[in-house]
Amino acid sequence: MLYYAVVFFIIAIIAAIFGFGGIAAGAAGIAKILFFVFAVLFIASLFFGRRR
């Protein structure tokens, strides 16, 4: 999932360089959402992995 967040972040950077504002904003939004989902799942896996 972190891979997809990085991919969308790179797409956002490339789109911003070429001046596609709407596409860059959309890709950056998707990357931000995927990063936070990854972070929550990572913290949850650390928390529940310790119980074993």
N, C-alpha and C positions, 0 to 999 in steps of 0.2 A: 504494500500500500504506500509505503514511503517512496518507492520507485515512481508510482504514478503521480505523486505530489511533486516530485522533482521534474518529471516530464512536463506536467502542466506549467510549472514555474518557468522552465526553459522556453516553452511555447509562448508564454506571456512576455518574456524578455524579447524574444525574436519579433513578436507582433508589435511590441512597443517601439522597437528600433525602426521598423518599417512604417510606423504611423497608424497602425490599425488599432485605434483606441478601444473600440467596443470588444474586439476579440481579445485584446490584452487584458482588459478588465475582467472579462468572463473567465479566461484561463487562470488569472491570478486568484479569482474568487474560488474556483474549483480547487486549485492547489492549496489554498488556505484551509478549506474545509477538509480536504483529504489529510493534510498534516495534523489538524486537531483531532480527527478521528483516529489516526495512527497513534498520536500521543496518548489519547485516552485508553485505547486498547493496549498499548505498551505498559502503561501504569497499572491497568487492571490485571494484565498477565503477570507482572511482577508481584502484585499483591496476592493474587490467588495462587501463584506458583510457590509461594513461601509456605502455604498451609500444608503442603504435602510432607 
